[in-house]
Each structure stands twice: as C-alpha cells, then as structure tokens.
Amino acid sequence: MTNTGTARPQDRSIYRSESGRLAVTGWCREQLTTWPLPHERHRLTALGADTHVVEAGPGDRQSGGAGTVVYVPGTNVSVAAQFPLVSALAARGRVVAVDVPGQPGLSDGARIPSSGRLAWYGRWLAEVIDAVADHGPVTVLGHSLGSAITMACPSPRVRHQVLVSPAGLVSLRVTPSVALVSTAWVLRRREADSERLLRLMHAHGHPPRAELVEWMTLVGRHVRSSADPGRAPVGRPDVSRTVLSGGADVFLPPARVAPAVSRALGSPLRVLDGAGHFVVDERPEELAALATAPPAG
C-alpha cells in the first residue's frame, strides 16, 4: 500500500496497559476463530496505520463493484463483536469489515490526533477501499462513528453510502440518565454496568447479546474511550446515500438528526421504529438488504 505522506497516528495508545491490549486483541481473535462463518483475515497498511480486515461472502476483490460492501463499525466496537451483521451481509454477497484504527480491536491501537481526525479517517477509508476491491465501485455501510468516517471519505469508488445512526452531524445527546449509566461503566467497569449501558443503546425489548456485554466490559476495563468525534466533512457531495436512525436512539434521536441530515447531505432520514442506537445488532437482516440493494437513482 502506498503511503500518502500523511502523518501516522500519534504514539499514545488507547489501551491502559499492554496486558489490557492483549486481553482485548485476544478476545477478538478467539471470537473470530469460533465464528461459524467462513472468512479470511488479513492486514494492510492504510495512511500509515496497520489495519485489520475480515472478508466473507461470495466473490473476490477482482470482482469488486456490485458485490462488495465495506463495513465500518462505530466507537468502541470491533468487527469481532459484530457477527450478526457481518454474517447477514455475507449471506448476500462479499463483505469486507474493517477494525478502525484508534478504536479497540485488531487494528493500530494508537489514538488518532483530534485535529482533523475525521478528515484523516476519510482518507484512511479511501485507501482501504483501494486495497480491498480492484475494480468498480463499492457500497460502504457505516455505523455511528463509522458513518462519520464514511461521510468524510472522498473515494470516487464509493457508489452508495448507508449511514446508520450517523454521528458527525450533531453532538451526542447526553441526558442525566445517560450520563449516570455511562459514568458508572467508565468508573466501575463491571459486567452489570456494561449491560446497563448496552440496554440504553438498544430499544426496549432488545436485550444485548452476552458477547456484547463481555466485549464492553473488556473495553471499559482496558480502553481509554474516545469522545464525540466532532463534525464530519462531506467528502463526496454527489454520492447516493441511505440514512437511517433508530426511533428509540437515545444518543442521536431522529428529531435532532433529521434536520442535520437534510442540511448537510440533502437526504431524508429513514426512521426504524422499535430500534435503538445499536440498530446494527437489532436489525442486521434489514440493514444487509438495504446495503446490497441497488442505490436509488
């Protein structure tokens, strides 16, 4: 992969200790090993950052184009914690899921500098896309922080963006109850606190998976979590977009997000009733169908 000359991530690790990094990366490797989904794993260098990639589903990088969906997770989420969505995408075609550098997972654990962070991530994603699909355009599905990164991506290869619970347009809403639960998760680092936080991220009637509770407990114990990513630059004003939000999203409520989506992207916001912020875990089949459908227009 050609280095563009852009500075590498700064040296400060997101992990509290080396043993913590090993606990997080070991969990990811163990989960991926036990997936009942055939897949390949490899590493590439994009914008100077070591990047871990999981590929699954029919097709190969030479086929590129219509069969390739690139999935970019959100804050504090690794690909290894996203089996329902990755498997739903793979059932419909080729999926390439990437761990975001500067987030817990199997990519570079150095924190990305805050100045110009989302623009950096957009260029990083463009290099990833060039590396994983040799021909034709791709669809990018991003969740939360992953949506902000997707919006910032200037790649001409992207034919369609599916932005789910999109961060980067408005600041996160932090109510007193959200602040209380989030603070308990950061300070106490217990499974019970991880479950309470995840229940806030899910809509009522969608209890979090045990694997997610286990993952968030590891993150709380071993990772210095990043804050709100700030405003996302729009790298491609002309790309086709599908923008979705859970009707019960406590962090990015549709009433706040919809006007910002309209102003920044000129797109309508599709609201998924009965879904929360973690809609990628609640509606994986629905999101996979949207990501693999021909873009409107």
Secondary structure, 3 states (H helix, E strand, C coil): CCCCCCCCCCCCECECCHHHHHHHHHHHHHHHHHCCCCEEEEEEEECCEEEEEEEECCCCCCCCHHHEEEEECCCCCCHHHCHHHHHHHHCCCEEEEECCCCCCCCCCCECCCCCCHHHHHHHHHHHHHHHHCCCCCEEEEEECHHHHHHHHCCCCCEEEEEEECCCCCCCCCCCHHHHHHHHHHHHHCCHHHHHHHHHHHCCCCCCCCHHHHHHHHHHHHHECCCCCCCCCCCCCCCCEEEEEEECCCCCCCHHHHHHHHHHHHCCCEEEECCCCCCHHHHCHHHHHHHHHCCCCC
